[in-house]
Amino acid sequence: MKPLKLGVDEKSIQTSSYGLSPVHDWNSPTQEITGYEMTTRLTVSDIPIENAGTIMSQSVAAGVNGIDSVSYFASSYDESYQEALREPWQWHRRKPKPWQRPGAKPSQG
């Protein structure tokens, strides 16, 4: 397969897995191996979401014969994730205590 000119930086393409499986002739009495099938999975990142469909279509037209899944993540995913982990622990600081709520009366004690 020839390299595609899709405007994807080479650093944004990584091999995520690969495998080699035997191909059998299931119709022969010995079910002999007639060849091997190679599978390579790539992860492509840093693609503007509006270009994803075009890139996938052109890749298939060039010979890619399977797309397993498509996932989108925010470019600031790591920062947002860390903020989300901190956030639940902050709610108690912002939530008014019963005696701080509007209309609450101080307890008589």
Rosetta blueprint (number, residue, H / E / L):
1 M L
2 K L
3 P L
4 L L
5 K L
6 L L
7 G L
8 V L
9 D L
10 E H
11 K H
12 S H
13 I E
14 Q E
15 T E
16 S E
17 S E
18 Y E
19 G E
20 L E
21 S E
22 P E
23 V E
24 H E
25 D L
26 W L
27 N L
28 S L
29 P L
30 T L
31 Q L
32 E L
33 I E
34 T E
35 G E
36 Y E
37 E E
38 M E
39 T E
40 T E
41 R E
42 L E
43 T E
44 V E
45 S L
46 D L
47 I L
48 P L
49 I H
50 E H
51 N H
52 A H
53 G H
54 T H
55 I H
56 M H
57 S H
58 Q H
59 S H
60 V H
61 A H
62 A L
63 G L
64 V L
65 N L
66 G L
67 I L
68 D L
69 S L
70 V L
71 S L
72 Y L
73 F L
74 A L
75 S L
76 S L
77 Y H
78 D H
79 E H
80 S H
81 Y H
82 Q H
83 E H
84 A H
85 L H
86 R H
87 E H
88 P H
89 W H
90 Q H
91 W H
92 H H
93 R H
94 R H
95 K L
96 P L
97 K L
98 P H
99 W H
100 Q H
101 R L
102 P L
103 G L
104 A L
105 K L
106 P L
107 S L
108 Q L
109 G L
